[in-house]
Amino acid sequence: MAVPKKRMTRARRDRRRAHWKRKLSLPGLVECPRCHEPRLSHRVCPNCGFYKNYRVVAKKD
Ligand SMILES: [Zn+2]
């Protein structure tokens, strides 16, 4: 079984733990330039169906 050779400093340990919370939030969320709704980057906007200023998915009115 792997055993750590050296004790990790408080600073290193705490820096590692400080990052973990960022993974909980949804990554890559950006505001749609057309309807200003939050959407995933590099994805078609679920609200207006636009991607890079052209319609990809027909909007349900
Ligand atoms: Zn949109």
PDB file of the backbone (N, CA, C, O) and the ligand in Angstrom, with CONECT records:
HET     ZN  A 101       1
ATOM      1  N   MET A   1       0.849  -1.191   0.000  1.00  0.00           N
ATOM      2  CA  MET A   1       0.000   0.000   0.000  1.00  0.00           C
ATOM      3  C   MET A   1       0.884   1.239   0.000  1.00  0.00           C
ATOM      4  O   MET A   1       1.906   1.288   0.684  1.00  0.00           O
ATOM      5  N   ALA A   2       0.482   2.227  -0.766  1.00  0.00           N
ATOM      6  CA  ALA A   2       1.283   3.454  -0.871  1.00  0.00           C
ATOM      7  C   ALA A   2       1.138   4.280   0.401  1.00  0.00           C
ATOM      8  O   ALA A   2       0.034   4.526   0.885  1.00  0.00           O
ATOM      9  N   VAL A   3       2.261   4.692   0.916  1.00  0.00           N
ATOM     10  CA  VAL A   3       2.278   5.513   2.124  1.00  0.00           C
ATOM     11  C   VAL A   3       3.024   6.799   1.815  1.00  0.00           C
ATOM     12  O   VAL A   3       4.103   6.750   1.226  1.00  0.00           O
ATOM     13  N   PRO A   4       2.481   7.950   2.195  1.00  0.00           N
ATOM     14  CA  PRO A   4       3.178   9.211   1.900  1.00  0.00           C
ATOM     15  C   PRO A   4       4.516   9.292   2.620  1.00  0.00           C
ATOM     16  O   PRO A   4       4.629   8.996   3.809  1.00  0.00           O
ATOM     17  N   LYS A   5       5.519   9.701   1.865  1.00  0.00           N
ATOM     18  CA  LYS A   5       6.877   9.724   2.406  1.00  0.00           C
ATOM     19  C   LYS A   5       7.077  10.916   3.329  1.00  0.00           C
ATOM     20  O   LYS A   5       7.745  10.829   4.359  1.00  0.00           O
ATOM     21  N   LYS A   6       6.477  12.034   2.927  1.00  0.00           N
ATOM     22  CA  LYS A   6       6.644  13.260   3.716  1.00  0.00           C
ATOM     23  C   LYS A   6       5.271  13.803   4.091  1.00  0.00           C
ATOM     24  O   LYS A   6       4.296  13.657   3.354  1.00  0.00           O
ATOM     25  N   ARG A   7       5.230  14.414   5.222  1.00  0.00           N
ATOM     26  CA  ARG A   7       3.973  15.024   5.645  1.00  0.00           C
ATOM     27  C   ARG A   7       3.694  16.261   4.793  1.00  0.00           C
ATOM     28  O   ARG A   7       4.578  17.081   4.543  1.00  0.00           O
ATOM     29  N   MET A   8       2.430  16.369   4.354  1.00  0.00           N
ATOM     30  CA  MET A   8       2.061  17.532   3.546  1.00  0.00           C
ATOM     31  C   MET A   8       1.860  18.742   4.465  1.00  0.00           C
ATOM     32  O   MET A   8       1.274  18.627   5.542  1.00  0.00           O
ATOM     33  N   THR A   9       2.352  19.891   4.027  1.00  0.00           N
ATOM     34  CA  THR A   9       2.231  21.094   4.852  1.00  0.00           C
ATOM     35  C   THR A   9       0.778  21.540   4.931  1.00  0.00           C
ATOM     36  O   THR A   9      -0.046  21.177   4.092  1.00  0.00           O
ATOM     37  N   ARG A  10       0.484  22.319   5.939  1.00  0.00           N
ATOM     38  CA  ARG A  10      -0.871  22.857   6.072  1.00  0.00           C
ATOM     39  C   ARG A  10      -1.263  23.650   4.838  1.00  0.00           C
ATOM     40  O   ARG A  10      -2.405  23.577   4.381  1.00  0.00           O
ATOM     41  N   ALA A  11      -0.314  24.407   4.298  1.00  0.00           N
ATOM     42  CA  ALA A  11      -0.614  25.254   3.138  1.00  0.00           C
ATOM     43  C   ALA A  11      -0.997  24.405   1.937  1.00  0.00           C
ATOM     44  O   ALA A  11      -1.980  24.699   1.257  1.00  0.00           O
ATOM     45  N   ARG A  12      -0.232  23.356   1.670  1.00  0.00           N
ATOM     46  CA  ARG A  12      -0.540  22.494   0.517  1.00  0.00           C
ATOM     47  C   ARG A  12      -1.868  21.778   0.717  1.00  0.00           C
ATOM     48  O   ARG A  12      -2.691  21.695  -0.195  1.00  0.00           O
ATOM     49  N   ARG A  13      -2.057  21.273   1.907  1.00  0.00           N
ATOM     50  CA  ARG A  13      -3.298  20.552   2.198  1.00  0.00           C
ATOM     51  C   ARG A  13      -4.509  21.471   2.015  1.00  0.00           C
ATOM     52  O   ARG A  13      -5.495  21.081   1.390  1.00  0.00           O
ATOM     53  N   ASP A  14      -4.436  22.677   2.553  1.00  0.00           N
ATOM     54  CA  ASP A  14      -5.570  23.586   2.489  1.00  0.00           C
ATOM     55  C   ASP A  14      -5.807  24.105   1.082  1.00  0.00           C
ATOM     56  O   ASP A  14      -6.944  24.371   0.694  1.00  0.00           O
ATOM     57  N   ARG A  15      -4.712  24.250   0.306  1.00  0.00           N
ATOM     58  CA  ARG A  15      -4.881  24.689  -1.072  1.00  0.00           C
ATOM     59  C   ARG A  15      -5.641  23.634  -1.875  1.00  0.00           C
ATOM     60  O   ARG A  15      -6.488  23.963  -2.705  1.00  0.00           O
ATOM     61  N   ARG A  16      -5.333  22.387  -1.623  1.00  0.00           N
ATOM     62  CA  ARG A  16      -6.037  21.316  -2.330  1.00  0.00           C
ATOM     63  C   ARG A  16      -7.518  21.338  -1.979  1.00  0.00           C
ATOM     64  O   ARG A  16      -8.375  21.215  -2.854  1.00  0.00           O
ATOM     65  N   ARG A  17      -7.811  21.496  -0.696  1.00  0.00           N
ATOM     66  CA  ARG A  17      -9.217  21.454  -0.272  1.00  0.00           C
ATOM     67  C   ARG A  17      -9.994  22.686  -0.725  1.00  0.00           C
ATOM     68  O   ARG A  17     -11.218  22.638  -0.848  1.00  0.00           O
ATOM     69  N   ALA A  18      -9.302  23.765  -0.967  1.00  0.00           N
ATOM     70  CA  ALA A  18      -9.979  24.994  -1.365  1.00  0.00           C
ATOM     71  C   ALA A  18     -10.536  24.873  -2.783  1.00  0.00           C
ATOM     72  O   ALA A  18     -11.485  25.570  -3.143  1.00  0.00           O
ATOM     73  N   HIS A  19      -9.944  23.987  -3.588  1.00  0.00           N
ATOM     74  CA  HIS A  19     -10.345  23.893  -4.994  1.00  0.00           C
ATOM     75  C   HIS A  19     -11.575  23.039  -5.196  1.00  0.00           C
ATOM     76  O   HIS A  19     -12.285  23.204  -6.188  1.00  0.00           O
ATOM     77  N   TRP A  20     -11.843  22.127  -4.274  1.00  0.00           N
ATOM     78  CA  TRP A  20     -12.841  21.107  -4.496  1.00  0.00           C
ATOM     79  C   TRP A  20     -14.221  21.675  -4.680  1.00  0.00           C
ATOM     80  O   TRP A  20     -15.043  21.084  -5.381  1.00  0.00           O
ATOM     81  N   LYS A  21     -14.499  22.807  -4.070  1.00  0.00           N
ATOM     82  CA  LYS A  21     -15.849  23.345  -4.142  1.00  0.00           C
ATOM     83  C   LYS A  21     -16.209  23.853  -5.532  1.00  0.00           C
ATOM     84  O   LYS A  21     -17.383  23.904  -5.899  1.00  0.00           O
ATOM     85  N   ARG A  22     -15.185  24.231  -6.305  1.00  0.00           N
ATOM     86  CA  ARG A  22     -15.465  24.754  -7.649  1.00  0.00           C
ATOM     87  C   ARG A  22     -16.083  23.689  -8.539  1.00  0.00           C
ATOM     88  O   ARG A  22     -16.839  24.009  -9.455  1.00  0.00           O
ATOM     89  N   LYS A  23     -15.766  22.422  -8.277  1.00  0.00           N
ATOM     90  CA  LYS A  23     -16.292  21.349  -9.122  1.00  0.00           C
ATOM     91  C   LYS A  23     -17.786  21.159  -8.913  1.00  0.00           C
ATOM     92  O   LYS A  23     -18.463  20.608  -9.781  1.00  0.00           O
ATOM     93  N   LEU A  24     -18.310  21.605  -7.777  1.00  0.00           N
ATOM     94  CA  LEU A  24     -19.725  21.422  -7.491  1.00  0.00           C
ATOM     95  C   LEU A  24     -20.596  22.294  -8.383  1.00  0.00           C
ATOM     96  O   LEU A  24     -21.697  21.897  -8.766  1.00  0.00           O
ATOM     97  N   SER A  25     -20.105  23.475  -8.711  1.00  0.00           N
ATOM     98  CA  SER A  25     -20.899  24.348  -9.567  1.00  0.00           C
ATOM     99  C   SER A  25     -20.800  23.882 -11.016  1.00  0.00           C
ATOM    100  O   SER A  25     -19.801  23.283 -11.413  1.00  0.00           O
ATOM    101  N   LEU A  26     -21.829  24.156 -11.796  1.00  0.00           N
ATOM    102  CA  LEU A  26     -21.882  23.717 -13.180  1.00  0.00           C
ATOM    103  C   LEU A  26     -20.821  24.449 -13.995  1.00  0.00           C
ATOM    104  O   LEU A  26     -20.778  25.679 -13.986  1.00  0.00           O
ATOM    105  N   PRO A  27     -19.973  23.716 -14.694  1.00  0.00           N
ATOM    106  CA  PRO A  27     -18.886  24.372 -15.423  1.00  0.00           C
ATOM    107  C   PRO A  27     -19.340  24.912 -16.770  1.00  0.00           C
ATOM    108  O   PRO A  27     -20.307  24.421 -17.352  1.00  0.00           O
ATOM    109  N   GLY A  28     -18.645  25.912 -17.254  1.00  0.00           N
ATOM    110  CA  GLY A  28     -18.865  26.408 -18.613  1.00  0.00           C
ATOM    111  C   GLY A  28     -20.176  27.121 -18.809  1.00  0.00           C
ATOM    112  O   GLY A  28     -20.704  27.150 -19.921  1.00  0.00           O
ATOM    113  N   LEU A  29     -20.715  27.698 -17.754  1.00  0.00           N
ATOM    114  CA  LEU A  29     -21.976  28.421 -17.911  1.00  0.00           C
ATOM    115  C   LEU A  29     -21.684  29.844 -18.389  1.00  0.00           C
ATOM    116  O   LEU A  29     -20.949  30.585 -17.736  1.00  0.00           O
ATOM    117  N   VAL A  30     -22.257  30.217 -19.516  1.00  0.00           N
ATOM    118  CA  VAL A  30     -22.090  31.569 -20.037  1.00  0.00           C
ATOM    119  C   VAL A  30     -23.461  32.134 -20.371  1.00  0.00           C
ATOM    120  O   VAL A  30     -24.449  31.406 -20.474  1.00  0.00           O
ATOM    121  N   GLU A  31     -23.496  33.454 -20.538  1.00  0.00           N
ATOM    122  CA  GLU A  31     -24.767  34.096 -20.867  1.00  0.00           C
ATOM    123  C   GLU A  31     -24.949  34.106 -22.375  1.00  0.00           C
ATOM    124  O   GLU A  31     -24.026  34.447 -23.115  1.00  0.00           O
ATOM    125  N   CYS A  32     -26.132  33.737 -22.830  1.00  0.00           N
ATOM    126  CA  CYS A  32     -26.431  33.746 -24.258  1.00  0.00           C
ATOM    127  C   CYS A  32     -26.435  35.186 -24.765  1.00  0.00           C
ATOM    128  O   CYS A  32     -27.103  36.034 -24.175  1.00  0.00           O
ATOM    129  N   PRO A  33     -25.705  35.485 -25.845  1.00  0.00           N
ATOM    130  CA  PRO A  33     -25.657  36.865 -26.340  1.00  0.00           C
ATOM    131  C   PRO A  33     -26.982  37.321 -26.943  1.00  0.00           C
ATOM    132  O   PRO A  33     -27.196  38.520 -27.121  1.00  0.00           O
ATOM    133  N   ARG A  34     -27.861  36.397 -27.255  1.00  0.00           N
ATOM    134  CA  ARG A  34     -29.101  36.747 -27.908  1.00  0.00           C
ATOM    135  C   ARG A  34     -30.253  36.952 -26.920  1.00  0.00           C
ATOM    136  O   ARG A  34     -30.955  37.961 -26.975  1.00  0.00           O
ATOM    137  N   CYS A  35     -30.438  35.981 -26.013  1.00  0.00           N
ATOM    138  CA  CYS A  35     -31.568  36.096 -25.098  1.00  0.00           C
ATOM    139  C   CYS A  35     -31.115  36.306 -23.648  1.00  0.00           C
ATOM    140  O   CYS A  35     -31.943  36.450 -22.748  1.00  0.00           O
ATOM    141  N   HIS A  36     -29.799  36.322 -23.431  1.00  0.00           N
ATOM    142  CA  HIS A  36     -29.218  36.586 -22.114  1.00  0.00           C
ATOM    143  C   HIS A  36     -29.648  35.574 -21.061  1.00  0.00           C
ATOM    144  O   HIS A  36     -29.727  35.883 -19.872  1.00  0.00           O
ATOM    145  N   GLU A  37     -29.919  34.374 -21.517  1.00  0.00           N
ATOM    146  CA  GLU A  37     -30.197  33.287 -20.588  1.00  0.00           C
ATOM    147  C   GLU A  37     -28.892  32.520 -20.369  1.00  0.00           C
ATOM    148  O   GLU A  37     -28.055  32.462 -21.269  1.00  0.00           O
ATOM    149  N   PRO A  38     -28.710  31.931 -19.186  1.00  0.00           N
ATOM    150  CA  PRO A  38     -27.494  31.116 -18.997  1.00  0.00           C
ATOM    151  C   PRO A  38     -27.556  29.851 -19.833  1.00  0.00           C
ATOM    152  O   PRO A  38     -28.581  29.172 -19.882  1.00  0.00           O
ATOM    153  N   ARG A  39     -26.454  29.546 -20.484  1.00  0.00           N
ATOM    154  CA  ARG A  39     -26.385  28.322 -21.288  1.00  0.00           C
ATOM    155  C   ARG A  39     -24.979  27.766 -21.180  1.00  0.00           C
ATOM    156  O   ARG A  39     -24.061  28.457 -20.740  1.00  0.00           O
ATOM    157  N   LEU A  40     -24.814  26.513 -21.583  1.00  0.00           N
ATOM    158  CA  LEU A  40     -23.488  25.913 -21.589  1.00  0.00           C
ATOM    159  C   LEU A  40     -22.729  26.410 -22.804  1.00  0.00           C
ATOM    160  O   LEU A  40     -23.274  26.474 -23.906  1.00  0.00           O
ATOM    161  N   SER A  41     -21.459  26.764 -22.596  1.00  0.00           N
ATOM    162  CA  SER A  41     -20.663  27.234 -23.718  1.00  0.00           C
ATOM    163  C   SER A  41     -20.437  26.092 -24.703  1.00  0.00           C
ATOM    164  O   SER A  41     -20.375  24.928 -24.306  1.00  0.00           O
ATOM    165  N   HIS A  42     -20.314  26.422 -25.974  1.00  0.00           N
ATOM    166  CA  HIS A  42     -20.162  25.471 -27.081  1.00  0.00           C
ATOM    167  C   HIS A  42     -21.382  24.574 -27.232  1.00  0.00           C
ATOM    168  O   HIS A  42     -21.294  23.475 -27.779  1.00  0.00           O
ATOM    169  N   ARG A  43     -22.527  25.055 -26.739  1.00  0.00           N
ATOM    170  CA  ARG A  43     -23.764  24.304 -26.905  1.00  0.00           C
ATOM    171  C   ARG A  43     -24.827  25.246 -27.456  1.00  0.00           C
ATOM    172  O   ARG A  43     -24.774  26.458 -27.243  1.00  0.00           O
ATOM    173  N   VAL A  44     -25.799  24.668 -28.170  1.00  0.00           N
ATOM    174  CA  VAL A  44     -26.920  25.459 -28.649  1.00  0.00           C
ATOM    175  C   VAL A  44     -27.707  25.965 -27.447  1.00  0.00           C
ATOM    176  O   VAL A  44     -27.929  25.240 -26.478  1.00  0.00           O
ATOM    177  N   CYS A  45     -28.121  27.218 -27.530  1.00  0.00           N
ATOM    178  CA  CYS A  45     -28.878  27.800 -26.425  1.00  0.00           C
ATOM    179  C   CYS A  45     -30.220  27.081 -26.282  1.00  0.00           C
ATOM    180  O   CYS A  45     -30.964  26.983 -27.257  1.00  0.00           O
ATOM    181  N   PRO A  46     -30.541  26.584 -25.109  1.00  0.00           N
ATOM    182  CA  PRO A  46     -31.806  25.868 -24.941  1.00  0.00           C
ATOM    183  C   PRO A  46     -33.013  26.789 -24.969  1.00  0.00           C
ATOM    184  O   PRO A  46     -34.137  26.331 -25.170  1.00  0.00           O
ATOM    185  N   ASN A  47     -32.790  28.096 -24.767  1.00  0.00           N
ATOM    186  CA  ASN A  47     -33.909  29.021 -24.702  1.00  0.00           C
ATOM    187  C   ASN A  47     -34.320  29.513 -26.092  1.00  0.00           C
ATOM    188  O   ASN A  47     -35.504  29.489 -26.427  1.00  0.00           O
ATOM    189  N   CYS A  48     -33.345  29.963 -26.915  1.00  0.00           N
ATOM    190  CA  CYS A  48     -33.695  30.531 -28.209  1.00  0.00           C
ATOM    191  C   CYS A  48     -33.246  29.646 -29.372  1.00  0.00           C
ATOM    192  O   CYS A  48     -33.570  29.949 -30.521  1.00  0.00           O
ATOM    193  N   GLY A  49     -32.524  28.580 -29.114  1.00  0.00           N
ATOM    194  CA  GLY A  49     -32.140  27.648 -30.176  1.00  0.00           C
ATOM    195  C   GLY A  49     -31.121  28.204 -31.134  1.00  0.00           C
ATOM    196  O   GLY A  49     -31.038  27.746 -32.274  1.00  0.00           O
ATOM    197  N   PHE A  50     -30.334  29.185 -30.705  1.00  0.00           N
ATOM    198  CA  PHE A  50     -29.335  29.796 -31.581  1.00  0.00           C
ATOM    199  C   PHE A  50     -27.940  29.350 -31.186  1.00  0.00           C
ATOM    200  O   PHE A  50     -27.639  29.107 -30.018  1.00  0.00           O
ATOM    201  N   TYR A  51     -27.118  29.254 -32.189  1.00  0.00           N
ATOM    202  CA  TYR A  51     -25.704  29.000 -31.934  1.00  0.00           C
ATOM    203  C   TYR A  51     -24.901  29.819 -32.925  1.00  0.00           C
ATOM    204  O   TYR A  51     -25.091  29.683 -34.134  1.00  0.00           O
ATOM    205  N   LYS A  52     -24.002  30.670 -32.435  1.00  0.00           N
ATOM    206  CA  LYS A  52     -23.180  31.538 -33.266  1.00  0.00           C
ATOM    207  C   LYS A  52     -24.039  32.332 -34.250  1.00  0.00           C
ATOM    208  O   LYS A  52     -23.732  32.388 -35.441  1.00  0.00           O
ATOM    209  N   ASN A  53     -25.092  32.933 -33.763  1.00  0.00           N
ATOM    210  CA  ASN A  53     -25.938  33.872 -34.490  1.00  0.00           C
ATOM    211  C   ASN A  53     -26.747  33.252 -35.624  1.00  0.00           C
ATOM    212  O   ASN A  53     -27.302  33.985 -36.442  1.00  0.00           O
ATOM    213  N   TYR A  54     -26.829  31.937 -35.698  1.00  0.00           N
ATOM    214  CA  TYR A  54     -27.768  31.373 -36.655  1.00  0.00           C
ATOM    215  C   TYR A  54     -28.638  30.341 -35.950  1.00  0.00           C
ATOM    216  O   TYR A  54     -28.234  29.736 -34.957  1.00  0.00           O
ATOM    217  N   ARG A  55     -29.825  30.157 -36.478  1.00  0.00           N
ATOM    218  CA  ARG A  55     -30.764  29.276 -35.813  1.00  0.00           C
ATOM    219  C   ARG A  55     -30.415  27.823 -36.121  1.00  0.00           C
ATOM    220  O   ARG A  55     -30.266  27.445 -37.283  1.00  0.00           O
ATOM    221  N   VAL A  56     -30.290  27.039 -35.105  1.00  0.00           N
ATOM    222  CA  VAL A  56     -29.981  25.630 -35.269  1.00  0.00           C
ATOM    223  C   VAL A  56     -31.225  24.804 -34.970  1.00  0.00           C
ATOM    224  O   VAL A  56     -31.543  23.859 -35.691  1.00  0.00           O
ATOM    225  N   VAL A  57     -31.916  25.165 -33.911  1.00  0.00           N
ATOM    226  CA  VAL A  57     -33.100  24.451 -33.506  1.00  0.00           C
ATOM    227  C   VAL A  57     -34.285  25.409 -33.637  1.00  0.00           C
ATOM    228  O   VAL A  57     -34.226  26.545 -33.167  1.00  0.00           O
ATOM    229  N   ALA A  58     -35.340  24.952 -34.267  1.00  0.00           N
ATOM    230  CA  ALA A  58     -36.510  25.798 -34.436  1.00  0.00           C
ATOM    231  C   ALA A  58     -37.119  26.119 -33.091  1.00  0.00           C
ATOM    232  O   ALA A  58     -37.305  25.238 -32.252  1.00  0.00           O
ATOM    233  N   LYS A  59     -37.427  27.381 -32.893  1.00  0.00           N
ATOM    234  CA  LYS A  59     -37.965  27.808 -31.599  1.00  0.00           C
ATOM    235  C   LYS A  59     -39.441  27.455 -31.498  1.00  0.00           C
ATOM    236  O   LYS A  59     -40.217  27.653 -32.433  1.00  0.00           O
ATOM    237  N   LYS A  60     -39.802  26.928 -30.340  1.00  0.00           N
ATOM    238  CA  LYS A  60     -41.196  26.565 -30.112  1.00  0.00           C
ATOM    239  C   LYS A  60     -41.939  27.775 -29.561  1.00  0.00           C
ATOM    240  O   LYS A  60     -41.693  28.202 -28.433  1.00  0.00           O
ATOM    241  N   ASP A  61     -42.848  28.324 -30.360  1.00  0.00           N
ATOM    242  CA  ASP A  61     -43.560  29.525 -29.923  1.00  0.00           C
ATOM    243  C   ASP A  61     -44.911  29.164 -29.296  1.00  0.00           C
ATOM    244  O   ASP A  61     -45.650  30.051 -28.869  1.00  0.00           O
TER     245      ASP A  61
HETATM  246 ZN    ZN A 101     -30.386  32.217 -26.266  1.00  0.00          ZN2+
END
